[in-house]
Amino acid sequence: MTKREQLDELNKYWQENCECGLKVTATQAVFGDGNANSDIVFIGEAPGKNEDLQGKPFIGAGGKFLAEMLESIKIKREDVYITNIVKYRPPNNRDPLPEEKEECNEWLMNELRIISPKLIVFLGRHPMGRFFPTEKISDIHGKLLIKKIPELGEKQAFLALYHPAAALYNGGLRETLIKDFKKIPKALEKIL
């Protein structure tokens, strides 16, 4: 079975069996999207309004900015895999609650085990906090981090970035994010 087929089965299973309380208010689950064989997985926080309606992650303004930044480092969006720690939209785009993150955690861990990326890129503090709960994004953004994650088996490489949507509304973060984003190819070279 290909990785894509495994992901399709996984999504079908979790769509039926995930006990996330957000299922009640969301339009639909928003599955990860992109290349199941990618060396890079981007993890965001949760679906927004556009994502909830269309069922695809990062398609709003933040997603357009993400696509532009990918192009700036000669990577196409369809060549990477993009997902969220929470698979359902929180009402009014509020931050996902700790229990909502936990309820979607096994789904995310299964996605990551199937894809087995070389580099996991956090888009914002919420996904970063899942793997580095004591760190602040303002301290570790743009730094290549290596950590053993029991659910993923071996040592894993991570890069924390500010969320593209936050950078759209804060000019200072925008420049920092663009600068940090350009570190992705060098980070991949180091770990490949």
C-alpha positions as CSV (number, residue, x, y, z in Angstrom):
1,M,0.0,0.0,0.0
2,T,1.4,3.5,-0.9
3,K,1.7,6.2,1.7
4,R,-1.1,8.1,0.0
5,E,-3.4,5.1,0.3
6,Q,-2.3,4.7,4.0
7,L,-3.2,8.3,4.6
8,D,-6.5,8.0,2.9
9,E,-7.4,5.0,5.1
10,L,-6.1,6.8,8.2
11,N,-8.3,9.9,7.4
12,K,-11.3,7.8,6.8
13,Y,-10.8,6.0,10.1
14,W,-10.2,9.1,12.2
15,Q,-13.0,11.0,10.5
16,E,-15.4,8.4,11.9
17,N,-13.6,7.7,15.2
18,C,-12.0,11.0,16.3
19,E,-13.7,12.2,19.5
20,C,-12.7,15.9,19.1
21,G,-15.5,18.1,20.5
22,L,-14.9,20.5,17.5
23,K,-16.6,18.0,15.2
24,V,-20.0,19.3,16.4
25,T,-19.4,22.9,15.3
26,A,-17.1,22.4,12.2
27,T,-18.4,21.8,8.7
28,Q,-16.0,19.0,8.1
29,A,-12.6,17.5,9.0
30,V,-9.7,19.1,7.2
31,F,-7.2,16.4,6.2
32,G,-3.5,17.0,5.5
33,D,-2.8,17.8,1.9
34,G,0.2,17.4,-0.4
35,N,2.9,14.9,-1.2
36,A,2.8,11.9,1.0
37,N,6.4,11.1,0.1
38,S,7.7,14.6,1.0
39,D,10.8,15.1,3.1
40,I,9.1,18.1,4.7
41,V,5.8,18.3,6.7
42,F,4.4,21.7,7.7
43,I,2.2,21.6,10.7
44,G,-0.2,24.5,11.4
45,E,-2.6,25.1,14.3
46,A,-6.2,24.4,13.1
47,P,-8.4,25.0,10.1
48,G,-9.8,28.5,9.6
49,K,-13.1,29.5,7.9
50,N,-12.0,28.9,4.3
51,E,-10.3,25.6,5.2
52,D,-13.4,24.5,7.1
53,L,-15.6,25.2,4.1
54,Q,-13.3,23.7,1.4
55,G,-11.7,20.9,3.4
56,K,-8.1,21.8,2.6
57,P,-5.4,23.2,4.9
58,F,-3.8,26.6,4.4
59,I,-5.9,28.1,1.6
60,G,-6.7,31.5,3.1
61,A,-4.5,34.5,3.2
62,G,-1.9,32.7,5.3
63,G,-1.9,29.8,2.8
64,K,-1.3,32.2,-0.1
65,F,1.7,33.7,1.8
66,L,3.0,30.2,2.6
67,A,2.8,29.3,-1.1
68,E,4.8,32.5,-2.0
69,M,7.4,31.7,0.5
70,L,7.7,28.1,-0.8
71,E,8.2,29.5,-4.3
72,S,10.9,31.8,-3.0
73,I,13.0,28.7,-2.0
74,K,12.1,26.8,-5.2
75,I,9.6,24.4,-3.7
76,K,6.0,23.9,-5.0
77,R,3.2,23.6,-2.5
78,E,2.2,20.2,-4.0
79,D,5.8,18.9,-3.3
80,V,5.3,19.2,0.5
81,Y,2.8,17.9,3.0
82,I,0.7,20.4,5.0
83,T,-1.5,19.5,8.0
84,N,-2.7,20.9,11.3
85,I,-2.5,19.6,14.9
86,V,-6.3,20.0,15.2
87,K,-8.4,18.7,12.2
88,Y,-11.6,20.7,12.9
89,R,-12.1,24.5,12.9
90,P,-12.5,26.0,16.4
91,P,-15.5,28.4,16.6
92,N,-14.7,31.9,15.6
93,N,-11.1,30.9,14.9
94,R,-10.3,30.8,18.6
95,D,-7.1,29.0,19.7
96,P,-7.6,25.2,20.0
97,L,-8.0,24.1,23.6
98,P,-5.5,21.6,25.2
99,E,-8.1,18.8,25.2
100,E,-8.9,19.5,21.5
101,K,-5.3,19.1,20.6
102,E,-5.1,15.9,22.6
103,E,-8.2,14.5,21.0
104,C,-6.6,15.0,17.5
105,N,-3.0,14.0,18.6
106,E,-3.1,10.3,17.6
107,W,-4.3,11.3,14.2
108,L,-1.4,13.7,13.7
109,M,1.1,11.2,15.1
110,N,-0.2,8.5,12.7
111,E,0.2,11.0,9.7
112,L,3.8,11.7,10.7
113,R,4.6,8.0,11.1
114,I,3.2,7.2,7.6
115,I,5.0,10.1,5.9
116,S,8.2,9.8,7.9
117,P,9.5,13.3,7.0
118,K,13.1,14.4,7.3
119,L,12.0,17.8,8.6
120,I,8.9,18.9,10.4
121,V,8.3,22.7,10.2
122,F,6.0,24.2,12.8
123,L,3.8,27.1,11.6
124,G,3.2,28.9,14.9
125,R,3.4,28.3,18.6
126,H,0.6,25.7,18.9
127,P,2.2,23.0,16.8
128,M,5.6,23.8,18.3
129,G,4.1,23.5,21.8
130,R,3.0,19.9,21.1
131,F,6.7,18.8,20.7
132,F,8.5,21.5,22.7
133,P,6.1,22.5,25.5
134,T,8.5,24.5,27.6
135,E,9.9,26.6,24.7
136,K,8.8,30.0,23.4
137,I,8.6,30.5,19.7
138,S,10.3,33.9,20.1
139,D,13.4,32.0,21.5
140,I,13.6,29.1,19.0
141,H,12.2,30.3,15.7
142,G,14.5,29.7,12.8
143,K,16.7,27.2,14.7
144,L,17.1,23.6,13.6
145,L,16.1,21.4,16.5
146,I,16.7,17.7,16.9
147,K,14.7,15.7,19.4
148,K,13.7,12.1,20.0
149,I,10.0,11.8,20.0
150,P,8.8,8.4,21.4
151,E,5.7,8.2,19.1
152,L,7.9,8.8,16.0
153,G,10.7,6.4,16.9
154,E,14.0,7.9,16.0
155,K,15.4,11.4,16.4
156,Q,13.4,14.0,14.4
157,A,14.5,17.3,13.0
158,F,12.2,20.4,13.5
159,L,12.2,24.0,12.5
160,A,9.8,26.4,14.3
161,L,8.5,29.4,12.3
162,Y,6.0,32.1,13.1
163,H,2.5,31.4,11.6
164,P,2.1,33.0,8.1
165,A,-1.2,34.6,9.1
166,A,0.4,36.3,12.2
167,A,3.1,37.6,9.9
168,L,0.6,39.1,7.6
169,Y,-0.8,41.3,10.4
170,N,2.6,42.1,12.0
171,G,5.2,43.6,9.6
172,G,8.1,42.8,11.9
173,L,7.2,39.2,12.1
174,R,6.8,39.1,8.3
175,E,10.5,39.9,7.7
176,T,11.5,37.4,10.4
177,L,9.4,34.7,8.9
178,I,10.8,35.2,5.4
179,K,14.3,35.1,6.7
180,D,13.6,32.0,8.8
181,F,11.8,30.3,5.8
182,K,15.0,30.7,3.7
183,K,16.8,28.4,6.2
184,I,14.6,25.4,5.2
185,P,16.9,24.2,2.3
186,K,20.0,24.5,4.4
187,A,18.3,22.6,7.3
188,L,17.4,19.8,4.8
189,E,21.0,19.6,3.6
190,K,22.2,19.2,7.1
191,I,19.9,16.3,7.9
192,L,19.8,14.4,4.6
